[in-house]
Amino acid sequence: MKPTLLTIISVFCFLNVSMAQNYKFGKISKEELLQKEHPKEPTAEAAVLYRETHTNFDYTDDSGFYMVTDVLERIKIYNKEGFDWATKEIELYQGSSKNDEIIGIKAYTYYLGANDKIEEIKLKSEGIFEEKTTKYIHKVKFTMPDVREGCIIEYKYTIKSPFISNIDEFRFQETIPVDNVEVRFASPEYFVFKTHQKGWVPYKVDKEARDRTIPMSNARSEFDIYGNMVSKGGARDLKLKEDIYTMKLSNVPAMKEEAFVGNIDNYATSLKFELSYVDFPGAPMQTYATTWEDVSKGIYEVDSFGSELTRNNYFEDDLNSLISGISNPEEKVSRIFSYVVNKMTWNNYTGYYTNEGVKEAYKKGSGNVADINLMLVAMLRKANLNADPVLVSTKDHGMPLFPTRNGFNYVIAGVELPQGILLLDATNKDAEIGVLRTSIMNWQGRIIKKGGSSDWVSLSPKTPAVKSAMVNIEIKQDLSVVGKAQNRFTGNYAFKYRTEFKSLNEDAQRKAIEKNSGQVELSALHFENLETLGKPVSLDYDFESIDAVEDVAGKLYFSPMVFMATQENPFKPETRDYPIDFGYPMKDRYIINIALPEGYKVESIPENAAFNLGENTGSYRYLITQVGNKLQLSVEFSMNKSFIAAEEYANLKKFYELLIAKENEKVVLSKA
């Protein structure tokens, strides 16, 4: 049932009530500490009691305008599962001549001690660490001291940033409840912003204007295009108008982790400010609001991106030796890709700008994502292949919803062949041509051609991951079930098995597979091609189960799919707000041959069935026949789309209900 206008207005008013309590740093109440569970979401592991983010702009003669953001956050930890919320990571952007700066970190853990006295433990400076994540991003990290069940943590800090066109998203929703959140963003009239709202919780952005005076020691009245005053006047204050945006929300529900949601942060209720244009008195107006074409061209023109694609003297001799005598484009791609994968080691730094530079990275044999994959593009181009870099936003970075440079954080290679654009990522030693990590397959990438023109390209594989299983089963006289299974995996399935099982010994491999196989004992486990790229991964094993067949009054009941039947629907809620992200299209095929025990005959078998999900989204087929004293079952499951809209959730849920019901139907045997 669709919500009425009255319902929407009621929810809207409920979420935007003014906060009666005046939250001040250090003013923790006993009532907050005594709270054993969240009043609205009793199963919550933690809750944001209050979050306050205030941003305004200041000015100095040396730096011009810069942003100052004050952050205050108070979090209640209910149980041990909530301890992760006691670790904070703050990203700081680094430029060639200017950087973000964090100051004034203050943080305390509060708990009730003897006689219900509020005790506080201060975060010491030695507990604060800074690490270089990429060339352009550093992280400040700290973990709160003496965290325990029932405690409250609180911290505040200030960030000074010269990057006015790069404003982090303001978040109102988390995977835990947010009781109160307030954002205030005040910008000088010279900077004009667009706002982009995201998420399922409705909220209002209040906007007003006010006069402001900035004290100046040597004020000027005109500005250049960078916000620096240029024409000297007398020593007077700077008077301007400010646009003030205010958002206040209360009782924001937690986002619920659901099956196949991808990165749930993509759907968090939040607000993003995008700089549209800058209009200083006495200076020409400068436009910042861009298209994706502008963003791509701007990235391409940076030396540590576009210029790196033209360097080739460092690998020219190696490349000539590698592809000498080869004219087939597919063979060239295969050889060059394998060469880069084996030669280069990823240092786990992301980003689309090189860090070492491709020449130095090639010499060292290691580098960040851009060092390796821009090198790959350059080598493919030198081999006369039509190759280009593809900008990507990983799933943990979020979806690039509107044009900004920080919408991306990764780059891969794309090479155009007769069958289409093939996507390559040489940072992964377990990768195959055309197979990407699921963390990279995030909607679309932006392919950048020579000269900087660009277009969208789908990151979803063109061919599905395929599992083929041939299973022979025998039901013994003691009603135990024994058999042999031969499995073959291609595409992302093969990649998954390589990643998970290559480093495990046989016993650990067996235990990991048994964990997902019910009460079944496996033996004679054998993998092939776990370390051989370009070939399907094979897995063979013997199995035995003592509880797959049930004897009821002399009749035998069993599922012909035994331990391979899907037991539980991953889609349990009646409704869903988030899209479904399977990661990649897939196809599972089973051929199961069952030898029946002597002295029994088939009384009934499940009916054959076939049903579809949408026109071409998914399908399921179940065919069972009896041949003499054997049953043969053929099952095929296909999910042709990796990304399904939330509007299709009800149909998907029903599709899985039918699938599970069919796979768990019983064959009935009676005595002959």
C-alpha positions as CSV (number, residue, x, y, z in Angstrom):
1,M,0.0,0.0,0.0
2,K,1.4,3.4,-0.9
3,P,1.8,5.9,1.9
4,T,-0.7,8.8,1.9
5,L,0.3,12.4,1.9
6,L,-0.8,12.7,5.5
7,T,1.5,9.8,6.5
8,I,4.5,11.3,4.7
9,I,3.9,14.7,6.4
10,S,3.6,13.0,9.8
11,V,6.9,11.1,9.3
12,F,8.5,14.2,8.0
13,C,7.5,16.3,11.1
14,F,8.5,13.4,13.4
15,L,12.0,13.3,12.1
16,N,12.6,17.0,12.1
17,V,11.5,17.9,15.6
18,S,13.8,20.3,17.4
19,M,16.1,18.7,19.8
20,A,15.1,19.7,23.3
21,Q,18.3,18.5,25.0
22,N,21.3,20.9,24.7
23,Y,24.2,18.5,23.9
24,K,27.5,19.9,25.1
25,F,30.8,18.1,25.1
26,G,31.4,16.3,28.4
27,K,27.8,16.7,29.7
28,I,27.0,13.0,30.0
29,S,24.0,12.0,32.1
30,K,23.6,9.0,34.3
31,E,20.4,8.2,32.5
32,E,22.3,7.7,29.2
33,L,24.8,5.5,31.0
34,L,22.2,3.4,32.7
35,Q,20.3,2.7,29.5
36,K,20.6,-1.0,28.8
37,E,19.1,-1.1,25.3
38,H,17.9,1.3,22.7
39,P,14.3,2.4,23.4
40,K,13.1,2.1,19.8
41,E,15.5,-0.6,18.5
42,P,16.2,-3.0,21.4
43,T,18.5,-5.2,19.3
44,A,20.8,-2.4,18.4
45,E,24.5,-2.9,19.3
46,A,25.1,0.8,19.6
47,A,23.4,4.1,18.9
48,V,24.5,7.6,17.9
49,L,23.0,9.7,20.7
50,Y,24.1,12.9,19.0
51,R,26.1,14.0,16.0
52,E,26.8,17.6,15.2
53,T,28.7,18.9,12.1
54,H,29.1,22.6,11.6
55,T,31.0,24.0,8.6
56,N,31.8,27.6,7.8
57,F,34.3,29.5,5.8
58,D,37.2,31.7,7.1
59,Y,39.7,33.8,5.3
60,T,43.4,34.7,5.6
61,D,45.5,36.9,3.4
62,D,47.9,34.0,2.8
63,S,45.4,31.2,2.1
64,G,42.2,33.0,0.9
65,F,39.0,31.3,1.8
66,Y,39.1,27.9,3.5
67,M,36.6,25.6,5.2
68,V,36.4,25.0,9.0
69,T,34.4,21.9,10.0
70,D,33.7,21.2,13.7
71,V,32.5,17.7,14.5
72,L,31.0,16.4,17.8
73,E,29.7,12.9,18.2
74,R,28.4,10.9,21.2
75,I,27.8,7.1,20.8
76,K,26.3,4.7,23.3
77,I,27.8,1.1,23.2
78,Y,25.2,-1.5,24.3
79,N,27.2,-4.7,23.9
80,K,30.4,-6.2,22.6
81,E,29.1,-6.3,19.1
82,G,29.1,-2.5,19.2
83,F,32.8,-2.2,20.1
84,D,33.7,-1.5,16.4
85,W,32.0,1.9,16.8
86,A,34.7,2.9,19.2
87,T,37.2,3.1,16.4
88,K,37.2,6.3,14.3
89,E,38.8,6.9,10.9
90,I,39.0,10.4,9.4
91,E,40.2,11.0,5.8
92,L,42.4,14.0,5.1
93,Y,43.0,15.2,1.5
94,Q,46.5,16.0,0.4
95,G,47.4,18.3,-2.4
96,S,50.7,19.3,-4.0
97,S,50.9,22.5,-2.1
98,K,48.1,22.4,0.4
99,N,46.5,19.8,2.7
100,D,43.6,19.2,5.0
101,E,44.6,19.8,8.7
102,I,43.0,18.2,11.7
103,I,43.2,20.0,15.1
104,G,41.8,19.8,18.6
105,I,41.0,16.1,18.9
106,K,39.4,15.5,22.3
107,A,37.9,12.2,23.2
108,Y,36.6,10.4,26.3
109,T,35.1,7.1,27.3
110,Y,32.5,7.4,30.1
111,Y,31.1,4.7,32.4
112,L,29.5,4.3,35.8
113,G,32.0,3.4,38.5
114,A,31.5,2.8,42.3
115,N,28.5,4.4,43.8
116,D,27.2,5.2,40.3
117,K,29.8,7.9,39.9
118,I,30.5,8.9,36.3
119,E,34.1,7.9,35.4
120,E,35.9,9.3,32.3
121,I,39.0,8.0,30.5
122,K,40.8,10.4,28.2
123,L,42.1,9.4,24.8
124,K,45.9,10.1,24.9
125,S,47.8,11.6,22.0
126,E,49.8,8.4,21.6
127,G,46.6,6.6,20.8
128,I,46.1,8.8,17.6
129,F,47.7,7.5,14.4
130,E,48.1,8.9,10.9
131,E,48.6,6.7,7.9
132,K,49.1,7.3,4.2
133,T,46.3,5.5,2.3
134,T,47.1,7.0,-1.1
135,K,49.3,9.8,-2.5
136,Y,46.3,12.1,-2.0
137,I,44.5,10.7,1.1
138,H,45.8,10.3,4.6
139,K,43.8,8.8,7.4
140,V,43.8,9.7,11.1
141,K,42.7,6.8,13.3
142,F,42.0,6.4,16.9
143,T,40.3,3.7,19.1
144,M,38.7,4.9,22.3
145,P,40.2,3.7,25.6
146,D,38.7,1.3,28.1
147,V,35.6,0.5,26.0
148,R,33.1,-1.7,27.8
149,E,29.4,-2.7,27.5
150,G,27.1,0.2,28.5
151,C,29.8,2.9,28.1
152,I,29.4,6.1,26.1
153,I,32.2,7.4,23.9
154,E,32.4,11.0,22.8
155,Y,34.8,12.9,20.6
156,K,35.2,16.2,18.9
157,Y,37.7,17.6,16.4
158,T,38.1,20.4,13.8
159,I,39.2,20.0,10.2
160,K,40.6,23.0,8.2
161,S,40.4,22.4,4.5
162,P,41.4,24.5,1.5
163,F,39.5,22.1,-0.9
164,I,36.3,24.1,-1.2
165,S,35.1,22.2,-4.2
166,N,35.6,18.8,-2.5
167,I,33.1,18.6,0.4
168,D,32.5,15.3,2.1
169,E,29.0,13.9,2.3
170,F,27.0,14.7,5.5
171,R,25.6,11.5,6.8
172,F,22.3,11.2,8.8
173,Q,21.9,7.5,8.9
174,E,24.0,4.5,9.9
175,T,23.6,0.8,10.5
176,I,22.8,1.7,14.1
177,P,20.0,4.1,15.2
178,V,20.8,7.9,15.1
179,D,18.9,9.6,17.9
180,N,19.8,13.2,17.0
181,V,21.8,14.7,14.2
182,E,22.4,18.3,13.2
183,V,24.2,19.7,10.2
184,R,24.9,23.4,9.7
185,F,26.7,24.6,6.6
186,A,27.4,28.3,6.2
187,S,29.0,29.6,3.0
188,P,29.9,33.1,1.8
189,E,27.6,34.5,-0.9
190,Y,30.5,34.2,-3.4
191,F,30.2,30.4,-3.4
192,V,27.0,28.9,-4.9
193,F,26.3,25.3,-4.1
194,K,23.8,22.6,-5.3
195,T,22.5,20.1,-2.8
196,H,22.0,16.4,-3.6
197,Q,19.8,14.4,-1.2
198,K,20.1,10.6,-0.9
199,G,18.4,7.8,1.0
200,W,14.9,6.7,2.1
201,V,14.3,8.9,5.2
202,P,12.7,12.2,4.2
203,Y,14.2,15.5,5.6
204,K,14.1,19.2,4.9
205,V,17.0,21.5,4.1
206,D,16.3,24.9,5.7
207,K,18.1,27.8,4.1
208,E,18.5,31.4,5.2
209,A,20.8,34.3,4.6
210,R,22.6,36.5,7.1
211,D,25.2,39.3,7.3
212,R,28.6,38.4,8.5
213,T,31.7,40.4,9.2
214,I,35.2,38.9,9.0
215,P,37.8,41.0,10.9
216,M,40.7,41.9,8.6
217,S,44.1,43.3,9.5
218,N,44.7,44.5,5.9
219,A,41.5,44.2,4.1
220,R,40.9,44.5,0.3
221,S,37.7,44.9,-1.6
222,E,38.2,42.9,-4.8
223,F,39.1,39.2,-5.4
224,D,40.8,37.1,-8.0
225,I,39.2,33.9,-9.2
226,Y,40.7,32.0,-6.3
227,G,39.1,34.1,-3.6
228,N,42.2,36.2,-2.8
229,M,41.6,39.9,-2.4
230,V,43.8,41.9,-4.8
231,S,43.0,45.6,-4.6
232,K,44.2,47.1,-1.4
233,G,42.0,49.4,0.6
234,G,42.1,50.7,4.1
235,A,42.3,48.5,7.2
236,R,38.6,47.6,7.5
237,D,36.6,44.5,8.1
238,L,35.2,42.3,5.3
239,K,31.4,42.4,5.2
240,L,29.5,39.8,3.3
241,K,26.4,37.7,3.3
242,E,26.3,34.0,4.1
243,D,24.0,31.3,3.0
244,I,23.2,29.1,5.9
245,Y,21.8,25.5,5.4
246,T,20.5,23.7,8.4
247,M,19.3,20.1,8.8
248,K,18.0,18.5,12.0
249,L,16.8,15.0,12.2
250,S,15.7,12.8,15.2
251,N,15.0,9.1,15.6
252,V,16.6,8.1,12.3
253,P,16.2,4.3,12.0
254,A,19.1,2.0,11.5
255,M,19.8,0.7,8.0
256,K,19.2,-3.0,8.1
257,E,21.8,-5.3,6.6
258,E,20.0,-7.5,4.1
259,A,21.1,-10.3,1.7
260,F,22.9,-9.2,-1.5
261,V,22.8,-5.5,-0.7
262,G,26.4,-4.7,-1.8
263,N,27.6,-1.6,0.1
264,I,24.6,-0.5,2.2
265,D,26.3,2.9,2.7
266,N,25.3,3.6,-0.9
267,Y,21.7,4.0,0.4
268,A,22.3,5.9,3.6
269,T,20.3,9.0,4.1
270,S,22.7,11.8,3.5
271,L,23.4,15.2,1.8
272,K,26.1,16.3,-0.6
273,F,27.1,19.8,-1.4
274,E,28.4,20.4,-5.0
275,L,30.1,23.7,-5.8
276,S,28.2,25.1,-8.8
277,Y,30.0,28.4,-9.4
278,V,32.1,31.1,-7.8
279,D,31.3,34.8,-8.3
280,F,33.7,37.2,-6.6
281,P,33.3,41.0,-6.9
282,G,35.6,42.4,-9.5
283,A,36.5,38.9,-10.9
284,P,34.9,36.9,-13.7
285,M,32.5,34.2,-12.6
286,Q,34.1,30.7,-12.6
287,T,31.9,27.7,-13.1
288,Y,32.6,24.5,-11.2
289,A,29.4,22.5,-11.8
290,T,30.6,19.9,-14.4
291,T,29.5,17.1,-16.5
292,W,31.1,13.6,-16.4
293,E,32.8,14.6,-19.6
294,D,34.4,17.5,-17.8
295,V,35.5,15.4,-14.9
296,S,37.0,12.7,-17.1
297,K,38.9,15.3,-19.2
298,G,40.2,17.0,-16.1
299,I,41.5,13.7,-14.7
300,Y,43.1,12.8,-18.1
301,E,45.0,16.1,-18.2
302,V,46.7,15.6,-14.9
303,D,50.3,14.4,-15.5
304,S,50.1,11.4,-13.1
305,F,47.2,10.1,-15.3
306,G,47.3,11.1,-19.0
307,S,51.0,11.6,-19.3
308,E,51.7,8.2,-17.8
309,L,49.8,6.6,-20.7
310,T,52.3,8.0,-23.3
311,R,55.4,6.6,-21.6
312,N,56.7,3.4,-23.2
313,N,60.4,3.5,-23.5
314,Y,60.9,1.6,-20.2
315,F,59.1,-1.5,-21.3
316,E,59.6,-1.4,-25.1
317,D,62.3,-4.1,-25.4
318,D,60.4,-6.5,-23.0
319,L,57.2,-6.0,-24.9
320,N,58.8,-6.6,-28.3
321,S,60.2,-9.9,-27.0
322,L,56.8,-10.8,-25.4
323,I,54.6,-10.5,-28.5
324,S,57.2,-11.1,-31.3
325,G,55.5,-13.0,-34.2
326,I,52.0,-12.7,-32.7
327,S,49.2,-11.0,-34.7
328,N,46.1,-12.3,-33.0
329,P,44.6,-9.6,-30.7
330,E,43.3,-12.0,-28.1
331,E,46.7,-13.7,-27.8
332,K,48.4,-10.3,-27.5
333,V,46.0,-9.3,-24.7
334,S,46.5,-12.6,-22.9
335,R,50.3,-12.4,-23.0
336,I,50.6,-8.8,-21.9
337,F,48.0,-9.1,-19.1
338,S,49.7,-12.3,-17.8
339,Y,53.1,-10.5,-18.0
340,V,51.9,-7.5,-15.9
341,V,50.1,-9.7,-13.4
342,N,53.2,-11.8,-12.8
343,K,55.7,-8.9,-12.8
344,M,53.8,-6.3,-10.7
345,T,52.8,-6.5,-7.0
346,W,50.0,-4.3,-5.8
347,N,50.9,-2.3,-2.6
348,N,47.2,-2.2,-1.6
349,Y,46.9,1.6,-2.4
350,T,43.9,2.6,-4.5
351,G,43.4,5.8,-6.5
352,Y,43.4,6.7,-10.2
353,Y,46.6,8.8,-10.1
354,T,50.0,7.1,-10.1
355,N,52.1,7.2,-6.9
356,E,55.5,5.9,-8.0
357,G,54.9,6.7,-11.7
358,V,54.7,3.9,-14.2
359,K,58.4,3.9,-15.1
360,E,59.6,3.7,-11.4
361,A,56.9,1.2,-10.6
362,Y,58.0,-1.0,-13.5
363,K,61.5,-0.9,-12.2
364,K,60.6,-1.8,-8.6
365,G,58.0,-4.4,-9.6
366,S,55.3,-2.8,-7.4
367,G,52.9,0.2,-7.2
368,N,49.4,1.4,-6.6
369,V,46.4,0.6,-8.7
370,A,47.1,3.4,-11.2
371,D,50.8,2.5,-11.5
372,I,49.9,-1.0,-12.5
373,N,46.8,-0.6,-14.6
374,L,47.9,2.6,-16.5
375,M,51.1,0.7,-17.3
376,L,48.9,-2.2,-18.6
377,V,47.0,0.3,-20.8
378,A,50.2,1.8,-22.1
379,M,51.6,-1.7,-23.0
380,L,48.4,-2.7,-24.8
381,R,48.4,0.5,-26.8
382,K,52.0,0.0,-27.8
383,A,51.0,-3.4,-29.1
384,N,48.5,-1.6,-31.4
385,L,45.5,-2.6,-29.4
386,N,42.6,-0.2,-28.7
387,A,43.0,0.1,-25.0
388,D,41.9,2.8,-22.5
389,P,41.7,3.4,-18.8
390,V,38.4,2.9,-17.0
391,L,37.6,5.0,-13.9
392,V,35.8,3.0,-11.2
393,S,34.3,3.6,-7.8
394,T,34.7,0.5,-5.6
395,K,31.6,-0.6,-3.7
396,D,33.0,0.6,-0.3
397,H,33.6,4.0,-1.9
398,G,30.0,4.4,-3.0
399,M,28.2,4.9,-6.4
400,P,29.3,7.9,-8.5
401,L,25.8,9.6,-8.6
402,F,26.8,13.0,-9.9
403,P,29.9,14.5,-11.5
404,T,32.9,15.0,-9.2
405,R,36.5,13.8,-9.3
406,N,36.2,12.1,-6.0
407,G,33.3,10.0,-7.3
408,F,36.0,7.5,-8.4
409,N,38.8,5.9,-6.4
410,Y,40.1,3.1,-8.8
411,V,41.2,2.6,-12.4
412,I,41.3,-0.5,-14.5
413,A,42.0,-1.2,-18.2
414,G,39.5,-1.7,-21.0
415,V,40.5,-3.2,-24.4
416,E,38.2,-3.2,-27.3
417,L,38.0,-6.5,-29.2
418,P,35.4,-7.7,-31.8
419,Q,33.3,-9.3,-29.0
420,G,33.2,-6.0,-27.1
421,I,35.2,-4.2,-24.4
422,L,37.1,-6.5,-22.2
423,L,37.9,-5.3,-18.7
424,L,41.2,-6.1,-17.0
425,D,42.6,-5.5,-13.5
426,A,46.3,-6.6,-13.2
427,T,46.5,-5.9,-9.4
428,N,45.1,-9.3,-8.6
429,K,47.3,-12.4,-8.9
430,D,44.1,-14.6,-9.0
431,A,42.5,-12.5,-11.8
432,E,41.6,-13.7,-15.2
433,I,40.9,-11.7,-18.3
434,G,37.5,-10.2,-18.1
435,V,37.0,-11.2,-14.4
436,L,37.0,-8.5,-11.8
437,R,36.7,-8.5,-8.0
438,T,33.1,-8.1,-6.9
439,S,34.2,-5.1,-4.9
440,I,35.0,-3.4,-8.2
441,M,31.9,-4.3,-10.1
442,N,29.9,-1.3,-8.9
443,W,27.4,-0.3,-11.5
444,Q,29.3,1.5,-14.3
445,G,32.8,2.7,-15.0
446,R,33.9,5.7,-17.0
447,I,36.2,4.8,-20.0
448,I,38.5,7.6,-21.1
449,K,39.6,7.7,-24.7
450,K,42.7,9.4,-26.0
451,G,42.3,13.2,-25.7
452,G,40.0,12.9,-22.7
453,S,36.6,12.1,-24.2
454,S,34.7,9.6,-22.2
455,D,31.6,7.4,-21.9
456,W,30.0,4.9,-19.5
457,V,30.8,1.2,-19.7
458,S,29.0,-1.6,-17.7
459,L,31.2,-3.3,-15.1
460,S,29.0,-6.4,-15.1
461,P,30.5,-9.4,-16.8
462,K,29.1,-10.2,-20.2
463,T,29.2,-14.0,-19.5
464,P,27.9,-15.6,-16.3
465,A,29.9,-17.4,-13.7
466,V,29.1,-21.1,-14.3
467,K,29.0,-24.0,-11.9
468,S,28.6,-27.5,-13.4
469,A,28.1,-30.4,-11.1
470,M,27.9,-34.1,-12.0
471,V,26.8,-36.2,-9.0
472,N,26.4,-39.9,-8.7
473,I,24.5,-41.1,-5.6
474,E,23.8,-44.5,-4.1
475,I,21.3,-45.2,-1.4
476,K,22.6,-48.1,0.7
477,Q,20.6,-50.8,2.4
478,D,21.3,-49.1,5.8
479,L,19.8,-46.0,4.3
480,S,23.1,-44.1,4.3
481,V,23.8,-42.1,1.1
482,V,27.2,-42.2,-0.5
483,G,28.4,-40.7,-3.7
484,K,30.9,-38.8,-5.8
485,A,30.7,-35.2,-7.0
486,Q,32.6,-33.6,-9.9
487,N,32.3,-29.8,-9.9
488,R,33.6,-27.3,-12.5
489,F,33.7,-23.5,-12.0
490,T,34.3,-20.7,-14.4
491,G,34.4,-16.9,-14.3
492,N,33.8,-15.3,-11.0
493,Y,33.1,-18.7,-9.4
494,A,36.6,-19.8,-10.3
495,F,38.0,-16.6,-9.0
496,K,36.1,-17.0,-5.7
497,Y,37.5,-20.6,-5.2
498,R,41.0,-19.5,-6.1
499,T,40.8,-16.6,-3.6
500,E,39.3,-18.7,-0.8
501,F,41.0,-22.1,-1.2
502,K,44.4,-21.7,-2.8
503,S,46.3,-21.0,0.4
504,L,44.5,-23.7,2.5
505,N,45.8,-27.3,3.0
506,E,43.5,-30.2,2.1
507,D,42.1,-30.6,5.6
508,A,41.2,-26.9,5.8
509,Q,39.6,-27.0,2.3
510,R,37.5,-30.0,3.3
511,K,36.3,-28.4,6.5
512,A,35.4,-25.2,4.7
513,I,33.3,-27.1,2.1
514,E,31.7,-29.3,4.8
515,K,30.6,-26.2,6.7
516,N,28.2,-25.3,3.8
517,S,27.1,-28.9,3.1
518,G,25.0,-29.8,6.1
519,Q,25.6,-33.1,7.9
520,V,27.7,-34.5,5.2
521,E,31.2,-36.0,5.5
522,L,33.6,-35.4,2.6
523,S,36.7,-37.4,1.6
524,A,39.2,-37.7,-1.3
525,L,38.9,-34.0,-1.9
526,H,40.9,-32.8,-4.9
527,F,41.2,-29.4,-6.6
528,E,42.6,-28.7,-10.0
529,N,43.7,-25.4,-11.6
530,L,43.6,-23.4,-8.4
531,E,46.9,-21.8,-9.4
532,T,46.4,-22.0,-13.2
533,L,44.7,-18.9,-14.6
534,G,42.6,-19.2,-17.7
535,K,41.3,-22.7,-17.0
536,P,38.2,-23.7,-15.0
537,V,38.7,-24.7,-11.4
538,S,37.7,-28.3,-10.8
539,L,36.7,-29.8,-7.5
540,D,36.1,-33.6,-6.9
541,Y,35.2,-35.3,-3.7
542,D,33.4,-38.4,-2.2
543,F,30.7,-37.9,0.3
544,E,28.5,-39.7,2.8
545,S,25.4,-38.8,4.7
546,I,23.6,-40.8,7.3
547,D,20.5,-38.6,7.6
548,A,19.5,-37.8,4.0
549,V,16.9,-40.6,3.9
550,E,13.9,-40.8,6.4
551,D,12.1,-44.1,7.0
552,V,8.5,-43.5,8.0
553,A,6.3,-46.6,8.4
554,G,8.4,-48.6,5.9
555,K,8.4,-45.8,3.3
556,L,11.6,-43.9,2.4
557,Y,11.5,-40.1,1.9
558,F,14.4,-38.1,0.6
559,S,15.2,-35.0,-1.5
560,P,16.9,-36.0,-4.8
561,M,19.2,-33.0,-4.4
562,V,20.2,-34.2,-0.9
563,F,22.7,-31.8,0.6
564,M,22.8,-29.6,-2.5
565,A,19.2,-28.3,-2.0
566,T,18.8,-24.7,-1.1
567,Q,17.4,-24.8,2.5
568,E,16.8,-21.1,3.4
569,N,15.4,-18.1,1.5
570,P,18.0,-15.3,1.8
571,F,15.1,-12.8,1.2
572,K,13.1,-12.8,4.4
573,P,11.5,-9.4,4.9
574,E,8.2,-8.6,3.3
575,T,9.5,-5.4,1.8
576,R,12.9,-4.0,0.8
577,D,14.2,-0.5,0.2
578,Y,17.5,-1.4,-1.3
579,P,18.4,-2.9,-4.7
580,I,19.6,-6.5,-4.9
581,D,23.3,-6.9,-5.9
582,F,24.3,-10.4,-6.7
583,G,27.8,-9.2,-7.8
584,Y,27.8,-11.0,-11.2
585,P,25.4,-13.0,-13.4
586,M,25.5,-16.7,-12.6
587,K,24.4,-20.1,-13.9
588,D,24.3,-23.4,-11.8
589,R,23.8,-26.7,-13.5
590,Y,23.3,-30.1,-11.7
591,I,23.1,-33.5,-13.2
592,I,22.3,-36.0,-10.4
593,N,22.1,-39.8,-10.9
594,I,20.6,-41.7,-8.0
595,A,20.8,-45.5,-7.7
596,L,17.9,-46.7,-5.6
597,P,18.2,-49.5,-3.0
598,E,17.2,-53.0,-3.9
599,G,13.7,-54.1,-2.7
600,Y,12.2,-50.7,-3.1
601,K,10.1,-49.1,-5.9
602,V,9.3,-45.5,-6.7
603,E,5.9,-44.5,-5.3
604,S,6.1,-40.8,-6.2
605,I,8.5,-38.3,-7.5
606,P,8.3,-34.5,-7.6
607,E,6.7,-33.0,-10.7
608,N,8.8,-31.3,-13.3
609,A,8.8,-27.5,-13.1
610,A,10.1,-24.4,-14.9
611,F,9.5,-20.8,-13.9
612,N,11.0,-17.4,-14.8
613,L,11.9,-14.2,-13.0
614,G,10.9,-11.3,-15.2
615,E,11.3,-11.5,-19.0
616,N,15.1,-12.3,-18.9
617,T,16.2,-11.7,-15.3
618,G,16.3,-15.3,-14.0
619,S,15.0,-18.8,-14.6
620,Y,14.8,-22.2,-12.9
621,R,14.2,-25.6,-14.4
622,Y,13.7,-28.9,-12.6
623,L,13.4,-32.1,-14.6
624,I,13.4,-35.6,-13.0
625,T,12.9,-39.0,-14.7
626,Q,13.1,-42.6,-13.7
627,V,15.2,-45.0,-15.8
628,G,15.0,-48.6,-14.4
629,N,16.1,-48.6,-10.8
630,K,17.7,-45.1,-11.1
631,L,16.5,-41.5,-11.0
632,Q,18.1,-38.8,-13.0
633,L,17.6,-35.2,-12.0
634,S,18.6,-32.1,-14.1
635,V,18.5,-28.7,-12.3
636,E,19.4,-25.4,-13.9
637,F,19.3,-22.1,-12.1
638,S,20.2,-18.8,-13.9
639,M,20.4,-15.2,-12.7
640,N,21.1,-13.2,-15.8
641,K,21.2,-9.8,-14.2
642,S,23.6,-9.0,-11.3
643,F,21.7,-5.9,-10.2
644,I,17.9,-6.0,-9.6
645,A,15.8,-2.9,-8.6
646,A,14.1,-2.9,-5.2
647,E,10.7,-2.7,-7.1
648,E,11.3,-6.3,-8.2
649,Y,11.9,-7.6,-4.7
650,A,8.5,-9.2,-4.2
651,N,8.9,-11.2,-7.4
652,L,12.4,-12.2,-6.5
653,K,11.3,-13.3,-3.0
654,K,8.5,-15.4,-4.6
655,F,11.0,-16.9,-7.1
656,Y,13.2,-18.1,-4.3
657,E,10.2,-19.5,-2.4
658,L,9.2,-21.6,-5.4
659,L,12.8,-22.7,-5.9
660,I,13.3,-23.8,-2.3
661,A,10.0,-25.6,-2.2
662,K,10.8,-27.5,-5.3
663,E,14.3,-28.5,-4.3
664,N,13.1,-29.8,-0.9
665,E,10.2,-31.9,-2.3
666,K,10.6,-35.6,-1.5
667,V,10.9,-38.8,-3.5
668,V,8.8,-41.5,-1.9
669,L,9.9,-45.1,-2.1
670,S,7.9,-48.1,-1.0
671,K,8.9,-51.7,-0.7
672,A,8.6,-53.7,-3.9
